[in-house]
């Protein structure tokens, strides 16, 4: 429970996430040795941080003492307290430590996979084995990925800070991308035997809520939180008793979590208010605010028939202008097909079918199959469903697609 703040506070002090993790582990080992004898302290987090700080000071003094001995020999200089700089850092305001750690773990110098692994390790407290199982990767691969990420950050001299100005905007996009990637892997697993991995959704939501508290002036942060809250509200209705997926329009909406819906709508209201806060025109909403607005349309509809597909289609069109993503175009095709008829939706799908990015994307033939079915072109739809089933790596989704092809 204390690991994220412990890692963040230590990383601020020592300016190295790898060393910070070692110090945190040392403090946890010390707790395992002492607490059975002394009892758990009233404030375990403060005890762990104090223990880790002492170890950090000892480490810095030992390293600096060697450096200053060399300087003395070379220049005859008078040595000063080697831990003075670190002691000053201990007294710094720690309010933004978690935010600094998020931005550091999601630095562009790291690959996307490395950002996700490091974020799950340092901020969510997942073990290497847990991360490996979540993403169906060998544990050794994940371990190497984390080690390389920490080494890359150290070698690149990445500062432990929240960037400013244009750099902050660019880095924030990377942070939000990582958080949403973690959420999506939990919400609709790309591979494996399970349709959902709820623990990953919970980790992403926790990160999003931390970001919203630490960066209250960022509309896109609130937009992402709103999007995740609203999507997570459907979790209980998305899976049947046997673990089989249940698609959105077929879900029992009385099983949607109303508390999460209220939280999501409140976060969306904050995002919209934040976006309009600066004087003058705030510009178009960002992609997460737009996606949250789409999710809100679904959340407000008491039945599938009450869904405002015309508004959703318009929101997807706005999102397409912001992101220029073929996946967004595919989603727009679904909305247009629901609002204006399957032929209109199919025309959008057919326009992106030849794009390289969509050649192995299983949802394109799945969407095309649905539109073809509604047009009465059943044989073509069956072929598209079989193609979609051959492309997905998720066993539950494959079963669903093949069942639809047979039915």
C-alpha positions in Angstrom: 0.0 0.0 0.0 2.9 2.4 0.7 5.2 1.3 -2.1 4.2 4.0 -4.7 4.8 6.9 -2.2 8.0 5.2 -0.9 9.4 4.8 -4.4 8.4 8.4 -5.3 9.9 10.0 -2.3 13.1 8.1 -2.6 13.5 8.8 -6.3 13.2 12.5 -5.6 16.0 12.2 -3.1 18.5 10.0 -5.0 17.5 11.0 -8.6 17.6 7.4 -9.7 14.5 5.1 -9.8 16.7 2.0 -9.7 18.5 3.0 -6.6 15.2 4.2 -5.1 13.7 0.7 -5.6 16.7 -0.9 -3.9 16.4 1.4 -0.9 12.7 0.8 -0.7 13.3 -3.0 -0.7 15.9 -2.6 2.0 13.4 -0.8 4.2 10.8 -3.4 3.6 13.2 -6.2 4.5 14.1 -4.3 7.7 10.4 -4.0 8.5 10.0 -7.8 8.0 12.8 -8.4 10.5 11.8 -5.9 13.1 8.0 -5.6 13.1 7.4 -9.1 14.4 9.4 -8.2 17.5 8.4 -4.5 18.0 4.9 -4.6 16.5 3.6 -2.6 13.5 4.2 1.1 14.1 1.2 3.6 14.2 2.3 5.1 10.9 4.0 2.3 8.9 4.5 4.5 5.8 6.5 7.1 7.8 8.5 4.4 9.5 9.5 2.9 6.1 10.3 6.3 4.7 12.5 7.2 7.7 14.3 3.9 7.5 14.9 4.3 3.8 16.1 7.9 4.2 18.7 6.8 6.7 19.9 4.1 4.3 20.0 6.7 1.5 22.1 9.1 3.6 24.5 6.3 4.5 24.8 5.3 0.9 25.4 8.9 -0.3 28.0 9.6 2.4 29.8 6.4 1.6 29.9 7.2 -2.2 30.7 10.9 -1.6 33.4 10.1 0.9 35.3 8.1 -1.7 34.9 11.0 -4.2 36.1 13.6 -1.8 39.1 11.6 -0.8 40.1 11.5 -4.4 39.5 15.3 -4.7 41.6 15.9 -1.6 44.5 13.9 -3.0 44.2 15.7 -6.3 43.6 19.3 -5.1 44.2 19.4 -1.4 40.6 20.5 -0.9 38.9 20.6 2.4 36.1 18.0 2.4 32.5 19.0 3.3 29.5 16.9 4.5 29.0 14.5 1.6 25.3 14.1 2.4 24.5 17.8 2.7 22.8 18.0 -0.6 20.7 14.9 0.1 19.7 16.2 3.6 18.4 19.3 1.9 16.3 17.2 -0.4 14.8 15.4 2.6 13.3 18.7 3.7 11.8 19.5 0.3 8.0 19.5 -0.3 7.1 16.0 -1.2 3.5 16.8 -2.5 4.4 16.1 -6.1 6.6 13.1 -5.7 4.1 10.7 -7.2 3.5 13.0 -10.1 7.3 13.2 -10.7 7.6 9.5 -10.6 4.7 9.0 -13.1 6.4 11.4 -15.6 9.7 9.7 -15.1 8.4 6.2 -15.6 6.6 7.4 -18.8 9.6 9.3 -20.3 9.7 9.1 -24.1 13.3 7.7 -23.9 11.7 4.4 -23.0 9.7 2.1 -25.3 6.0 1.8 -24.7 6.4 -1.7 -23.3 9.1 -0.5 -20.9 6.9 2.4 -19.7 4.0 0.1 -18.9 6.2 -2.4 -17.1 8.0 0.2 -15.0 4.8 2.0 -14.1 3.1 -1.2 -13.0 6.2 -2.1 -10.9 6.9 1.2 -9.2 3.5 2.8 -9.0 1.1 -0.1 -8.8 3.3 -2.3 -6.7 3.0 -5.4 -9.0 5.7 -8.0 -8.9 7.5 -9.1 -12.0 5.6 -12.3 -12.0 2.3 -10.5 -11.8 3.1 -8.2 -14.7 4.3 -11.2 -16.7 1.0 -13.0 -16.1 -1.1 -10.0 -16.8 0.5 -9.5 -20.3 1.1 -13.2 -21.0 4.9 -12.6 -21.3 7.7 -14.7 -19.8 8.8 -13.5 -16.4 12.4 -13.2 -17.6 11.3 -10.9 -20.4 9.5 -8.6 -18.1 12.4 -8.6 -15.6 14.9 -7.7 -18.4 12.5 -5.0 -19.6 12.3 -3.4 -16.1 16.1 -3.6 -15.6 16.8 -2.0 -19.0 14.2 0.7 -18.4 15.9 1.7 -15.1 19.3 1.6 -16.7 18.1 3.7 -19.7 16.7 6.4 -17.4 19.9 6.6 -15.4 22.2 6.6 -18.5 20.1 9.3 -20.2 20.2 11.5 -17.0 16.4 11.9 -17.0 15.6 14.5 -14.4 13.2 13.5 -11.6 10.8 16.4 -12.2 7.5 17.4 -13.7 8.3 19.1 -17.0 6.9 22.5 -17.9 5.4 24.1 -20.9 5.3 22.3 -24.2 7.5 19.5 -22.8 4.9 18.9 -20.1 2.1 18.7 -22.6 4.0 16.2 -24.7 5.0 14.1 -21.7 1.5 14.2 -20.2 0.2 12.6 -23.4 2.7 9.7 -22.9 1.6 9.4 -19.2 -2.1 9.2 -20.1 -1.4 6.8 -22.9 0.3 4.4 -20.5 -2.4 4.6 -17.9 -5.1 4.0 -20.6 -3.1 1.1 -22.1 -3.0 -0.6 -18.7 -6.8 0.0 -18.3 -7.6 -1.4 -21.8 -5.6 -4.5 -21.2 -7.7 -5.1 -18.1 -11.0 -4.1 -19.8 -10.5 -6.3 -23.0 -7.5 -8.5 -22.7 -5.6 -8.8 -26.0 -4.8 -12.5 -25.4 -5.3 -15.4 -23.1 -8.3 -17.2 -21.7 -10.1 -14.4 -19.8 -12.1 -11.6 -21.4 -11.2 -9.2 -18.6 -8.5 -8.7 -16.0 -10.2 -6.5 -13.4 -7.0 -6.0 -11.3 -5.4 -4.0 -14.2 -8.5 -1.8 -14.5 -8.3 -1.1 -10.8 -4.5 -0.2 -11.0 -5.2 2.1 -13.9 -8.1 3.8 -12.1 -5.9 4.3 -9.1 -3.2 5.9 -11.2 -5.7 8.1 -12.9 -7.2 9.3 -9.7 -3.7 10.1 -8.3 -3.0 12.1 -11.5 -6.3 14.0 -11.2 -5.6 15.0 -7.6 -2.0 16.0 -8.4 -2.8 17.8 -11.7 -6.3 19.3 -11.1 -5.8 21.9 -13.9 -5.4 19.3 -16.7 -8.7 18.7 -18.5 -7.4 15.6 -20.3 -6.5 14.0 -17.0 -10.1 14.4 -15.7 -11.3 13.2 -19.1 -9.3 10.0 -18.9 -10.5 9.4 -15.3 -14.1 9.9 -16.5 -13.6 7.6 -19.4 -12.2 4.8 -17.2 -14.9 5.2 -14.5 -17.7 5.0 -17.0 -16.2 2.0 -18.8 -15.5 0.3 -15.6 -19.1 0.7 -14.5 -20.1 -1.9 -17.1 -17.7 -4.6 -15.8 -20.2 -6.8 -14.1 -22.5 -6.8 -17.1 -19.7 -7.5 -19.7 -19.2 -11.2 -18.7 -21.7 -14.0 -18.3 -21.8 -16.6 -15.5 -19.6 -18.8 -17.7 -17.1 -16.1 -18.4 -18.3 -15.5 -21.9 -18.3 -11.9 -23.2 -21.6 -9.9 -23.4 -21.5 -7.1 -26.0 -22.6 -3.6 -25.1 -26.1 -3.6 -26.7 -26.9 -7.0 -25.1 -25.9 -6.1 -21.5 -28.3 -5.9 -18.6 -27.9 -2.2 -17.7 -29.3 -2.7 -14.2 -26.0 -4.4 -13.5 -24.0 -1.3 -14.4 -22.4 0.3 -11.3 -24.2 3.5 -10.6 -21.6 4.8 -8.2 -18.9 4.6 -10.9 -21.3 6.2 -13.4 -21.8 9.2 -11.0 -18.1 9.4 -10.4 -17.4 9.3 -14.2 -20.0 12.0 -15.0 -18.6 14.2 -12.2 -15.1 13.8 -13.6 -16.4 14.6 -17.1 -18.0 17.8 -15.7 -14.7 18.8 -14.1 -12.9 18.1 -17.4 -15.3 20.3 -19.3 -15.1 23.0 -16.7 -11.3 22.9 -16.7 -11.1 23.0 -20.5 -13.2 26.2 -20.5 -11.3 27.8 -17.6 -8.7 29.9 -19.5 -9.9 33.2 -21.0 -10.9 33.2 -24.6 -11.6 30.1 -26.6 -10.3 26.9 -25.0 -10.0 25.1 -28.3 -11.4 21.7 -29.2 -11.8 19.1 -26.4 -9.0 16.6 -26.2 -9.3 12.9 -27.2 -10.0 11.6 -23.6 -12.6 14.2 -23.0 -14.3 13.3 -26.3 -14.2 9.6 -25.5 -15.6 10.2 -22.1 -18.4 12.2 -23.6 -19.2 9.2 -25.8 -19.1 6.8 -22.8 -21.4 9.2 -21.0 -24.0 8.9 -23.8 -24.1 5.2 -23.2 -24.2 5.6 -19.4 -27.2 8.0 -19.6 -29.2 5.7 -21.8 -31.4 3.5 -19.6 -31.9 1.0 -22.5 -29.9 0.3 -25.7 -32.8 1.8 -27.8 -32.5 5.1 -26.0 -28.8 5.6 -27.0 -28.3 8.9 -28.8 -26.3 7.5 -31.8 -26.5 10.7 -33.7 -24.7 12.5 -30.9 -22.2 9.7 -30.6 -21.5 9.8 -34.4 -20.9 13.5 -34.1 -18.5 13.0 -31.2 -16.6 10.4 -33.1 -16.3 12.7 -36.1 -14.8 15.3 -33.7 -12.5 12.7 -32.3 -11.4 11.7 -35.8 -10.3 15.3 -36.5 -8.2 15.2 -33.3 -6.5 11.8 -33.6 -6.6 10.8 -37.3 -6.8 7.1 -36.2 -8.2 4.3 -38.3 -9.5 2.7 -35.1 -11.5 5.8 -34.4 -12.8 5.7 -37.9 -13.9 2.1 -37.3 -15.8 3.2 -34.2 -17.3 6.1 -36.1 -18.5 3.6 -38.7 -20.4 1.7 -35.9 -22.0 4.9 -34.7 -22.9 6.1 -38.2 -24.3 2.6 -39.0 -26.6 2.8 -35.9 -27.6 6.4 -36.5 -28.0 6.5 -40.3 -28.2 2.9 -41.4 -25.8 0.0 -42.0 -25.0 1.1 -45.6 -23.6 4.4 -44.4 -21.5 2.6 -41.8 -20.2 0.1 -44.3 -19.0 2.8 -46.6 -16.7 4.1 -43.8 -15.4 0.6 -43.0 -14.7 -0.1 -46.7 -12.7 3.1 -47.0 -10.2 2.0 -44.3 -10.1 -1.8 -45.0 -6.9 -1.5 -47.2 -4.9 0.5 -44.6 -1.8 -1.5 -43.4 -2.7 -0.8 -39.7 -6.0 -2.6 -40.1 -4.8 -5.7 -41.9 -4.5 -7.8 -38.7 -7.0 -5.8 -36.6 -9.7 -8.4 -35.8 -12.4 -5.8 -34.9 -12.6 -4.5 -38.5 -14.0 -7.8 -39.9 -16.2 -8.1 -36.8 -17.7 -4.7 -37.4 -18.0 -5.3 -41.1 -19.8 -8.6 -40.3 -22.4 -6.8 -38.2 -23.1 -4.3 -40.8 -23.4 -6.9 -43.5 -25.8 -9.0 -41.4 -28.1 -6.0 -41.0 -28.0 -5.6 -44.8 -29.0 -9.2 -45.2 -25.7 -10.3 -46.7 -25.4 -13.3 -44.4 -22.8 -15.4 -46.3 -20.4 -12.4 -46.5 -21.0 -11.7 -42.8 -20.2 -15.3 -41.9 -16.9 -15.1 -43.7 -15.9 -11.9 -42.0 -16.7 -13.4 -38.5 -14.5 -16.4 -39.3 -11.7 -14.1 -40.3 -12.1 -12.0 -37.1 -12.0 -15.2 -35.1 -8.7 -16.2 -36.8 -7.1 -12.9 -36.0 -8.0 -12.5 -32.3 -5.6 -13.9 -29.6 -8.3 -13.9 -26.9 -9.9 -17.3 -26.4 -13.2 -15.9 -25.1 -13.5 -13.5 -27.9 -12.7 -16.2 -30.5 -15.5 -18.4 -29.1 -18.0 -15.5 -29.3 -17.1 -14.7 -32.9 -17.3 -18.4 -34.0 -20.7 -18.8 -32.2 -22.0 -15.7 -34.1 -20.7 -17.2 -37.4 -22.5 -20.5 -36.7 -25.7 -18.8 -35.6 
